[in-house]
Amino acid sequence: APATGKYQFSGAVTLTGVVAGHTNCVIELVTSNRVYQVANFHPLNMSSGGVVTWPWSVMLVDMDAGDTAFVRVTVSGGTKVVDVYGGAAAALYTFFCGCRIV
């Protein structure tokens, strides 16, 4: 964070390669001060052809100057690799953005 204040974050995560063995998915916003759970779900139940998209909107977060933020995705169960899918600028499947509001 360039300055202390409240920051607004949003994003979406698209996963590919989800199969029956994958039993849990946790998406978290990790900041220097705290971990915020964005989602906790069974990925196969949410998938279509092995693809899951989980959009999330506004999270307001207190941050101090110099703090950082990133998104962490953990998929458990199963032995197959799950990929975080992205694309060209015209087709944003996975993204993360934030701005200072106060």
Backbone bond lengths (Angstrom), bond angles and torsions (degrees), N, CA, C in turn:
res aa  C-N    CA-C-N  psi(-1)  N-CA   C-N-CA  omega(-1)  CA-C   N-CA-C  phi
1 A - - - 1.446 - - 1.528 108.57 -
2 P 1.299 116.24 133.45 1.461 118.31 179.36 1.531 113.30 -73.60
3 A 1.339 116.61 -23.71 1.468 120.81 -178.73 1.525 109.00 -150.92
4 T 1.321 117.01 157.10 1.457 121.67 177.17 1.521 109.69 -69.26
5 G 1.335 116.29 138.73 1.459 120.32 178.32 1.510 112.12 164.61
6 K 1.334 115.03 -169.97 1.471 121.65 174.95 1.521 108.35 -95.10
7 Y 1.331 114.68 133.59 1.458 121.27 -179.32 1.522 109.46 -119.24
8 Q 1.311 115.07 143.86 1.463 122.15 178.68 1.529 107.59 -106.81
9 F 1.325 116.17 127.04 1.460 121.39 178.78 1.520 110.28 -121.90
10 S 1.321 115.55 148.66 1.460 121.58 173.56 1.525 107.78 -153.21
11 G 1.321 115.71 169.04 1.453 119.15 -179.82 1.508 112.36 174.49
12 A 1.309 114.78 -172.50 1.460 122.72 175.76 1.519 107.52 -153.49
13 V 1.308 115.42 148.22 1.459 121.86 177.32 1.522 107.96 -126.57
14 T 1.328 116.54 128.14 1.460 121.72 174.03 1.519 108.10 -114.80
15 L 1.328 115.66 125.90 1.458 122.73 -179.83 1.519 109.18 -110.99
16 T 1.324 116.85 141.49 1.464 121.54 174.50 1.523 108.86 -124.26
17 G 1.325 115.96 156.14 1.459 121.20 179.06 1.507 113.98 87.37
18 V 1.335 117.56 16.59 1.466 121.00 179.36 1.529 109.05 -72.22
19 V 1.338 116.46 129.94 1.467 121.90 179.54 1.529 109.74 -129.29
20 A 1.333 115.84 176.93 1.465 121.66 -174.13 1.525 113.82 -57.12
21 G 1.314 118.49 -30.61 1.456 120.48 -177.76 1.521 114.70 -73.10
22 H 1.311 116.93 -18.61 1.468 120.09 -179.96 1.524 109.05 -76.49
23 T 1.314 115.55 116.96 1.474 119.97 -170.06 1.522 114.55 -108.39
24 N 1.343 118.31 -15.71 1.462 118.45 -178.39 1.521 110.04 -154.35
25 C 1.327 115.31 144.20 1.455 121.82 175.17 1.524 108.38 -133.16
26 V 1.318 116.35 129.75 1.460 122.01 176.98 1.531 107.59 -122.57
27 I 1.325 115.57 128.09 1.460 121.80 175.32 1.522 107.07 -114.44
28 E 1.338 115.89 128.31 1.458 120.53 -176.16 1.526 110.99 -131.24
29 L 1.315 115.51 144.78 1.453 122.65 167.86 1.525 105.79 -97.70
30 V 1.315 116.58 116.92 1.459 121.77 -176.01 1.523 108.45 -107.23
31 T 1.338 116.69 120.55 1.458 121.31 176.01 1.529 108.67 -116.06
32 S 1.303 115.63 171.97 1.463 120.15 179.48 1.519 112.09 -61.32
33 N 1.339 117.78 -27.30 1.457 121.86 -175.05 1.529 114.87 -101.71
34 R 1.340 117.29 -21.71 1.465 118.97 -170.70 1.529 110.81 -164.50
35 V 1.334 115.48 157.29 1.464 122.27 173.15 1.521 107.63 -110.42
36 Y 1.341 116.83 125.83 1.467 123.19 -179.94 1.519 108.54 -108.92
37 Q 1.328 117.07 123.38 1.456 119.88 177.73 1.525 108.72 -81.02
38 V 1.314 115.80 118.13 1.458 122.50 -179.94 1.524 109.99 -85.38
39 A 1.330 116.86 -41.65 1.465 121.19 -177.52 1.516 110.19 -156.04
40 N 1.340 115.62 152.55 1.462 123.75 175.20 1.523 105.42 -148.09
41 F 1.339 117.54 109.10 1.465 120.34 -172.66 1.526 111.41 -151.74
42 H 1.322 115.42 166.91 1.470 122.43 174.86 1.526 106.89 -87.15
43 P 1.335 118.37 110.87 1.460 120.23 -171.35 1.525 114.77 -63.93
44 L 1.321 118.13 -35.03 1.464 118.90 -178.47 1.522 110.69 -66.36
45 N 1.338 117.16 -36.62 1.460 120.10 179.29 1.521 112.04 -65.79
46 M 1.317 117.34 -22.96 1.461 121.63 -178.24 1.531 112.48 -100.44
47 S 1.331 117.78 -1.49 1.462 119.56 -171.57 1.517 112.76 -92.58
48 S 1.305 113.64 158.16 1.458 122.84 172.42 1.522 106.16 -130.40
49 G 1.313 116.52 107.74 1.462 120.46 -177.87 1.516 113.20 64.72
50 G 1.334 117.12 32.14 1.452 121.04 178.22 1.523 113.99 82.74
51 V 1.347 116.56 8.49 1.473 121.40 -179.82 1.521 109.23 -116.36
52 V 1.338 116.41 133.62 1.462 122.89 178.41 1.522 107.92 -127.19
53 T 1.329 117.03 130.77 1.462 121.14 171.55 1.521 107.97 -119.40
54 W 1.331 115.81 127.27 1.460 121.05 179.95 1.526 108.23 -124.44
55 P 1.343 116.95 99.06 1.464 118.93 175.69 1.525 110.38 -82.83
56 W 1.289 117.33 148.41 1.462 121.66 174.24 1.514 107.96 -140.41
57 S 1.305 113.97 142.52 1.450 118.03 -175.83 1.510 110.93 -106.46
58 V 1.249 117.37 -139.87 1.458 123.58 -163.74 1.521 114.28 -61.78
59 M 1.322 114.50 126.22 1.464 122.80 167.73 1.511 105.50 -126.10
60 L 1.325 117.05 126.75 1.457 121.27 176.73 1.524 109.16 -97.57
61 V 1.317 116.21 127.28 1.456 122.40 -171.23 1.526 109.58 -132.23
62 D 1.336 116.23 132.57 1.459 121.10 172.38 1.522 108.59 -78.90
63 M 1.323 116.15 128.98 1.463 120.36 178.01 1.519 109.25 -136.26
64 D 1.327 114.85 148.90 1.459 121.85 175.52 1.528 108.79 -102.13
65 A 1.311 116.17 159.17 1.462 120.31 177.17 1.533 109.25 -54.69
66 G 1.318 116.47 131.48 1.459 121.18 179.84 1.521 114.58 92.58
67 D 1.339 117.72 -10.89 1.468 120.50 177.96 1.525 110.46 -68.70
68 T 1.320 115.29 158.18 1.460 121.64 178.30 1.526 110.07 -123.76
69 A 1.326 115.29 163.09 1.460 121.54 176.84 1.527 108.94 -145.41
70 F 1.326 115.88 142.15 1.456 121.15 175.03 1.521 108.70 -152.67
71 V 1.329 115.98 165.99 1.462 122.28 179.00 1.518 108.48 -103.85
72 R 1.347 115.47 134.02 1.470 121.35 177.42 1.521 107.87 -118.14
73 V 1.332 116.24 130.59 1.466 122.81 177.91 1.521 107.92 -118.34
74 T 1.344 116.24 126.86 1.458 121.42 178.38 1.521 108.23 -125.71
75 V 1.328 116.41 121.44 1.463 122.01 175.69 1.517 106.76 -114.18
76 S 1.330 116.76 127.95 1.464 120.28 -178.13 1.511 111.25 -118.07
77 G 1.324 114.62 164.73 1.461 121.13 -176.18 1.519 109.11 81.42
78 G 1.291 115.78 154.78 1.460 119.61 177.00 1.517 112.26 78.78
79 T 1.324 114.29 161.93 1.461 120.94 -178.97 1.518 112.20 -113.69
80 K 1.316 117.79 -5.57 1.464 121.91 -179.25 1.521 110.36 -85.92
81 V 1.318 115.78 152.90 1.457 122.31 178.39 1.524 109.46 -79.21
82 V 1.315 115.80 135.87 1.458 122.55 172.48 1.515 107.09 -107.10
83 D 1.322 116.97 131.77 1.459 121.46 -179.12 1.516 111.02 -104.41
84 V 1.338 115.77 145.72 1.460 121.65 168.25 1.520 105.15 -86.93
85 Y 1.330 116.07 122.63 1.462 121.62 -171.93 1.516 111.11 -97.94
86 G 1.314 115.72 135.30 1.457 122.66 175.47 1.508 109.03 -134.21
87 G 1.284 115.82 174.11 1.457 119.22 -178.89 1.512 110.73 -154.20
88 A 1.320 114.76 -169.14 1.459 121.26 178.18 1.525 109.91 -65.04
89 A 1.326 115.88 163.96 1.469 121.17 -176.38 1.533 112.03 -55.29
90 A 1.315 117.84 -30.15 1.465 120.65 -178.63 1.527 112.26 -76.75
91 A 1.313 117.27 -13.11 1.465 120.99 -177.10 1.525 108.88 -133.96
92 L 1.314 116.64 76.62 1.463 120.49 -178.67 1.518 110.28 -80.30
93 Y 1.311 116.34 108.39 1.453 121.61 177.99 1.524 111.12 -94.48
94 T 1.314 115.94 -34.33 1.457 122.64 178.60 1.525 107.23 -129.99
95 F 1.322 116.04 126.80 1.454 119.01 178.25 1.520 110.46 -153.11
96 F 1.323 115.16 163.51 1.459 122.99 -179.91 1.521 106.45 -148.66
97 C 1.319 116.94 127.88 1.458 119.19 179.41 1.533 110.00 -144.00
98 G 1.299 115.36 157.36 1.451 120.43 179.37 1.512 111.14 -158.98
99 C 1.326 115.48 157.29 1.449 120.66 176.56 1.532 109.38 -153.90
100 R 1.311 115.30 154.59 1.454 121.16 177.76 1.516 109.04 -80.72
101 I 1.336 116.98 129.99 1.462 119.99 -178.85 1.524 113.27 -110.72
102 V 1.336 118.18 -24.18 1.462 122.00 178.05 1.510 108.86 -142.76
